[in-house]
């Protein structure tokens, strides 16, 4: 009996959040360094050194600091930007080996609410994916809290 190998499915991550804020505000909070400095990073991490050339082909970078003082630099390149709808960019921990991942953030306008869908792929291992799921999940929780505080 002949066996054929099937290519492995890429290991990906999808996180969805429903936010009680209008889409243009949620998009703005994601796309300006002043706002991003308030929510980027897992719980208890402090973001700094955020740079954004917010256009297709433009680079972005940031550093997050752990409560223990360790710094984690990251960055990438914007691939696609559709105002109030979608942002696609590469992500890499600066100085680490391994491939870039591709992040797609979509913003679905539901009137006074926004459905934000965060997708990132591919990951080398399930463990790496799960680590990103925890970190990005906490980032999105912080983004929601910050957005709700700044609707006025």
Backbone bond lengths (Angstrom), bond angles and torsions (degrees), N, CA, C in turn:
res aa  C-N    CA-C-N  psi(-1)  N-CA   C-N-CA  omega(-1)  CA-C   N-CA-C  phi
1 X - - - 1.449 - - 1.532 108.16 -
2 X 1.311 116.12 130.70 1.447 121.00 -179.92 1.531 109.87 -88.50
3 X 1.323 115.27 135.00 1.461 119.78 177.59 1.521 108.76 -112.22
4 X 1.299 115.95 143.71 1.454 120.44 176.23 1.514 108.45 -118.81
5 X 1.300 114.15 141.45 1.464 119.35 179.60 1.525 109.35 -87.27
6 X 1.321 115.19 134.41 1.462 120.73 175.47 1.525 107.42 -97.69
7 X 1.318 116.89 139.04 1.468 117.79 176.19 1.528 110.09 -63.32
8 X 1.325 115.21 142.90 1.463 120.05 179.64 1.531 109.65 -69.89
9 X 1.308 114.85 142.57 1.461 119.84 174.64 1.533 107.69 -67.23
10 X 1.322 117.87 139.67 1.460 118.62 176.75 1.527 110.40 -65.12
11 X 1.317 115.09 146.10 1.461 120.62 178.64 1.527 106.96 -84.68
12 X 1.319 115.97 117.50 1.454 120.90 -176.88 1.514 112.40 -128.42
13 X 1.306 114.68 170.01 1.458 123.18 -177.49 1.519 108.14 -131.35
14 X 1.325 117.14 135.29 1.463 122.20 173.12 1.527 107.55 -134.73
15 X 1.327 115.52 128.71 1.462 122.37 176.48 1.526 106.96 -127.85
16 X 1.316 116.23 133.72 1.462 120.41 179.41 1.526 109.05 -122.55
17 X 1.328 115.84 140.02 1.457 121.65 176.00 1.526 108.78 -135.86
18 X 1.333 116.01 140.96 1.453 122.48 172.56 1.522 106.36 -103.43
19 X 1.328 116.27 122.05 1.460 121.84 -172.45 1.524 109.37 -115.80
20 X 1.316 116.92 130.11 1.461 122.39 179.60 1.528 110.73 -81.70
21 X 1.325 114.98 61.14 1.465 121.99 178.35 1.531 107.72 -154.42
22 X 1.334 116.80 150.39 1.467 119.65 -179.39 1.529 111.86 -66.58
23 X 1.303 114.96 149.72 1.462 122.48 -175.97 1.539 113.46 -55.04
24 X 1.333 120.34 -45.99 1.471 118.63 -179.50 1.529 112.94 -58.49
25 X 1.330 117.85 -34.79 1.459 120.32 178.06 1.527 110.92 -69.41
26 X 1.320 117.85 -44.39 1.466 121.02 -179.88 1.521 109.86 -63.00
27 X 1.323 117.45 -41.65 1.463 121.73 177.88 1.534 110.02 -61.62
28 X 1.323 117.17 -45.33 1.469 122.10 -179.56 1.523 111.28 -61.23
29 X 1.326 117.01 -41.06 1.467 121.09 -179.60 1.532 110.50 -65.02
30 X 1.336 116.80 -29.52 1.472 120.81 179.04 1.520 111.78 -81.23
31 X 1.335 118.58 -23.56 1.459 120.74 -166.45 1.522 115.47 -111.18
32 X 1.309 119.47 9.09 1.462 119.71 176.70 1.526 109.52 -127.29
33 X 1.340 116.87 135.59 1.462 120.00 -177.73 1.526 113.38 -59.93
34 X 1.335 116.70 -33.06 1.467 119.40 -179.78 1.523 111.04 -62.44
35 X 1.319 116.09 -41.18 1.465 119.85 178.37 1.526 111.41 -75.99
36 X 1.326 116.12 -43.41 1.460 119.98 -177.29 1.534 111.07 -59.46
37 X 1.317 116.89 -30.29 1.468 121.13 179.25 1.527 111.89 -64.01
38 X 1.321 117.81 -12.50 1.471 122.05 -179.43 1.526 113.67 -94.89
39 X 1.358 117.42 -13.06 1.466 117.20 -174.35 1.533 115.43 -138.69
40 X 1.329 118.66 -14.97 1.460 119.79 -176.09 1.526 110.84 -67.91
41 X 1.293 116.19 129.68 1.462 122.48 178.01 1.515 111.06 111.79
42 X 1.332 115.17 154.08 1.464 119.59 177.09 1.527 111.41 -63.11
43 X 1.317 115.23 169.26 1.464 122.52 178.48 1.532 109.71 -50.07
44 X 1.298 116.64 135.31 1.461 125.42 177.93 1.523 114.17 73.22
45 X 1.329 119.06 3.56 1.458 121.50 173.85 1.523 108.39 -91.77
46 X 1.328 116.29 153.13 1.456 122.05 179.78 1.526 108.93 -116.30
47 X 1.321 118.03 120.17 1.460 119.61 177.02 1.532 110.70 -84.61
48 X 1.336 115.51 147.79 1.459 119.96 173.24 1.528 109.06 -157.31
49 X 1.298 116.21 174.96 1.466 122.96 178.36 1.532 111.78 53.69
50 X 1.315 116.64 44.93 1.465 120.98 -179.27 1.529 109.09 -85.81
51 X 1.322 114.53 123.70 1.464 120.77 178.07 1.523 108.11 -127.31
52 X 1.327 115.51 133.95 1.459 120.51 -177.73 1.520 110.20 -139.27
53 X 1.318 116.22 119.68 1.457 122.17 167.80 1.526 104.08 -102.36
54 X 1.327 115.02 82.03 1.461 121.96 -166.85 1.521 111.76 -78.02
55 X 1.326 113.99 82.80 1.465 123.21 176.63 1.519 106.77 -162.08
56 X 1.326 118.82 154.72 1.458 119.63 175.90 1.529 110.25 -56.08
57 X 1.321 116.83 128.84 1.457 122.52 -176.53 1.519 113.44 91.36
58 X 1.331 116.94 -12.60 1.459 121.10 179.65 1.523 111.56 -78.72
59 X 1.315 115.50 151.99 1.465 120.97 -179.56 1.523 110.89 -94.53
60 X 1.325 114.89 155.66 1.462 121.64 172.92 1.524 107.32 -135.72
61 X 1.315 115.96 153.31 1.463 120.89 174.80 1.519 108.75 -156.14
62 X 1.323 114.59 155.91 1.466 121.05 178.07 1.519 107.80 -160.02
63 X 1.312 114.69 162.61 1.458 121.80 174.63 1.521 106.78 -129.90
64 X 1.328 116.23 134.38 1.461 119.81 172.62 1.527 107.70 -114.67
65 X 1.333 115.60 143.13 1.469 121.98 -178.09 1.525 108.97 -114.05
66 X 1.329 115.55 128.94 1.466 121.08 179.20 1.525 110.00 -74.35
67 X 1.332 117.42 164.94 1.466 120.02 176.19 1.533 112.27 -59.72
68 X 1.344 117.20 -24.68 1.468 121.57 178.62 1.526 112.40 -85.08
69 X 1.339 117.28 -2.08 1.456 121.41 177.29 1.520 115.25 93.98
70 X 1.338 118.60 2.43 1.457 120.65 177.08 1.522 109.43 -75.89
71 X 1.339 115.44 140.81 1.454 120.23 -179.31 1.520 110.73 -107.28
72 X 1.337 115.12 140.37 1.459 122.71 -178.35 1.527 108.81 -126.98
73 X 1.346 117.15 96.40 1.464 119.79 178.34 1.526 111.29 -80.36
74 X 1.319 115.36 145.93 1.461 122.25 -178.84 1.514 108.83 -144.54
75 X 1.319 116.02 164.96 1.452 118.94 176.98 1.509 111.73 -178.48
76 X 1.319 114.86 -178.32 1.452 120.89 -179.84 1.513 110.85 173.23
77 X 1.327 114.87 -161.28 1.456 122.50 -176.93 1.528 109.02 -132.87
78 X 1.325 115.55 137.53 1.465 120.05 175.22 1.526 108.83 -74.24
79 X 1.319 115.73 131.18 1.469 121.08 179.27 1.525 111.28 -102.48
80 X 1.331 117.21 -39.47 1.470 121.10 -176.28 1.526 108.60 -149.31
81 X 1.323 115.01 138.75 1.468 120.98 176.02 1.523 107.80 -137.20
82 X 1.317 115.96 121.68 1.466 122.11 173.21 1.529 104.96 -123.80
83 X 1.331 115.81 109.90 1.463 120.61 -172.84 1.525 112.04 -51.76
84 X 1.336 113.94 131.27 1.469 123.86 178.90 1.529 113.75 61.91
85 X 1.337 118.14 13.50 1.475 120.66 -179.05 1.531 113.48 -129.61
86 X 1.367 116.71 -49.47 1.462 117.90 -172.16 1.526 111.67 -158.38
87 X 1.340 114.10 144.58 1.460 122.09 171.67 1.528 106.32 -131.97
88 X 1.324 116.51 129.97 1.462 121.75 176.59 1.522 106.79 -123.33
89 X 1.341 116.39 127.82 1.458 120.57 -179.28 1.526 110.60 -149.68
90 X 1.329 114.80 159.02 1.458 119.33 173.82 1.514 108.69 -87.23
91 X 1.341 114.76 155.15 1.468 121.44 179.42 1.526 108.44 -135.18
92 X 1.328 114.85 136.12 1.460 121.28 175.40 1.521 108.41 -152.56
93 X 1.346 115.27 139.42 1.457 119.68 168.66 1.520 106.21 -74.05
94 X 1.314 118.29 120.15 1.455 122.94 -176.10 1.533 110.01 -61.42
95 X 1.321 115.38 132.01 1.457 120.31 177.09 1.518 114.76 86.82
96 X 1.325 118.49 -1.85 1.463 120.72 178.89 1.511 110.05 -102.57
97 X 1.327 115.37 147.38 1.460 120.01 174.46 1.517 109.08 -74.77
98 X 1.281 114.87 165.39 1.463 119.21 178.64 1.505 110.66 114.51
99 X 1.310 115.50 160.96 1.464 119.62 -176.98 1.521 112.27 -75.50
100 X 1.320 114.33 156.24 1.460 119.51 169.45 1.527 107.77 -66.30
101 X 1.323 115.50 149.81 1.458 119.38 168.86 1.525 107.18 -103.55
102 X 1.308 115.07 161.76 1.456 121.11 178.18 1.522 108.03 -110.49
103 X 1.326 115.86 125.92 1.462 122.30 -179.92 1.521 108.41 -109.69
104 X 1.332 115.38 132.00 1.459 121.86 174.27 1.517 107.74 -123.39
105 X 1.325 115.92 121.22 1.462 121.51 177.63 1.521 106.67 -113.67
106 X 1.338 116.29 121.39 1.457 119.77 177.74 1.526 109.24 -112.91
107 X 1.322 114.44 146.14 1.456 123.25 -178.17 1.530 106.98 -121.98
108 X 1.323 116.74 111.58 1.458 120.92 178.12 1.521 108.59 -100.03
109 X 1.332 115.82 118.16 1.456 122.87 -177.85 1.526 109.33 -76.66
110 X 1.335 116.08 114.79 1.469 122.06 178.91 1.527 110.02 -114.04
111 X 1.325 116.55 34.66 1.466 120.73 -179.01 1.515 110.22 84.12
112 X 1.322 116.87 -106.32 1.467 120.44 179.59 1.527 111.82 -87.57
113 X 1.331 116.61 -0.45 1.462 121.73 179.64 1.528 109.48 -125.82
114 X 1.337 114.95 162.93 1.465 121.78 178.09 1.516 109.37 -133.84
115 X 1.327 116.04 132.60 1.467 119.98 169.81 1.520 106.39 -96.01
116 X 1.320 116.57 116.81 1.452 122.67 177.93 1.530 107.47 -103.05
117 X 1.325 116.04 127.28 1.458 120.98 176.55 1.516 107.92 -119.84
118 X 1.328 115.67 123.90 1.457 123.81 -179.06 1.524 107.54 -110.22
119 X 1.330 117.55 124.13 1.467 121.39 178.17 1.525 108.77 -129.04
120 X 1.325 116.88 137.47 1.463 122.25 179.51 1.528 108.91 -139.47
121 X 1.338 115.53 133.54 1.465 120.71 -179.31 1.525 109.78 -161.90
122 X 1.314 120.98 159.34 1.463 127.78 -10.90 1.521 110.06 -93.55
123 X 1.300 115.45 157.51 1.457 122.51 173.89 1.523 108.77 -109.54
124 X 1.332 115.82 148.61 1.464 120.47 178.82 1.515 112.28 -71.51
125 X 1.354 115.57 -33.66 1.461 119.48 -176.21 1.522 110.25 -140.30
126 X 1.311 115.15 159.54 1.464 121.22 175.29 1.529 109.54 -63.53
127 X 1.332 117.00 -36.86 1.467 120.79 -179.55 1.528 111.29 -62.69
128 X 1.325 116.49 -41.87 1.469 119.83 178.03 1.522 110.12 -64.89
129 X 1.323 116.37 -43.79 1.465 120.24 177.41 1.523 110.73 -58.38
130 X 1.336 116.67 -46.16 1.458 120.36 -177.83 1.523 111.94 -64.75
131 X 1.321 117.22 -34.85 1.469 121.09 176.25 1.525 110.13 -63.91
132 X 1.325 116.48 -42.93 1.469 120.19 177.42 1.526 111.15 -67.46
133 X 1.335 116.82 -36.47 1.470 119.98 178.85 1.525 110.34 -60.18
134 X 1.306 116.42 -43.09 1.470 119.90 179.34 1.524 110.62 -65.58
135 X 1.335 116.72 -48.82 1.465 120.49 -178.16 1.516 113.12 -63.71
136 X 1.341 116.72 -48.97 1.466 119.56 179.99 1.524 111.20 -67.37
137 X 1.326 117.22 -35.12 1.466 120.00 176.95 1.519 111.01 -58.86
138 X 1.333 116.30 -44.25 1.472 119.72 178.03 1.524 111.26 -68.39
139 X 1.336 118.15 -36.37 1.474 121.07 175.01 1.524 110.27 -58.49
140 X 1.326 115.81 -47.60 1.468 119.48 -177.65 1.521 111.50 -66.07
141 X 1.326 117.52 -35.26 1.468 119.94 174.84 1.526 110.26 -62.22
142 X 1.325 116.55 -41.06 1.468 120.87 177.85 1.531 110.64 -67.21
143 X 1.328 117.39 -40.30 1.458 121.43 177.29 1.526 110.40 -59.06
144 X 1.326 116.78 -44.50 1.468 120.58 179.91 1.520 110.71 -61.89
145 X 1.324 117.10 -48.24 1.463 120.72 -179.60 1.537 110.57 -60.08
146 X 1.324 117.03 -44.76 1.456 121.12 179.48 1.539 110.89 -63.75
147 X 1.322 116.83 -44.22 1.463 120.74 -179.31 1.533 110.96 -61.75
148 X 1.328 116.98 -43.24 1.459 120.18 -179.95 1.517 111.79 -64.73
149 X 1.339 117.70 -32.85 1.463 121.06 178.80 1.524 111.50 -72.89
150 X 1.326 117.75 -22.33 1.462 120.73 -172.14 1.518 114.23 -112.87
151 X 1.314 117.11 30.36 1.469 120.65 178.43 1.515 113.12 -84.04
152 X 1.296 116.79 -15.67 1.471 119.56 -175.86 1.503 113.24 -66.17
